[in-house]
Amino acid sequence: MTPAASAENLKMYQTYAAEHPEVRQGQSVDELVSSLEVHFRNTRMVDNARDMQLALISKGYSVQFDSFSDEDHFSVVPSEIGRALPFVLKP
């Protein structure tokens, strides 16, 4: 299961969809959550990032790919900013 499709996140999506019928576009909550599970399973975001790493390495760039299994789209922003600051602020 992808981080975005974790049980905790699916419960959050289910709660949001139940409270906001406008996002369901005529679907039931269960139908919407099921379609999200399929979407997350079919996206290749991590695979695409790995492919980009390999493409950049083949062009001579030094690239490191890190995947944080405990992170998702909601939690990654603060932690990634913290990881990026030393690089950005490097003199």
Summary of the structure (lengths in Angstrom):
residues: 91
radius of gyration: 17.3
end to end distance: 40.4
largest distance: 53.8
contacts: 180
relative contact order: 0.12
helix: 66%
strand: 0%
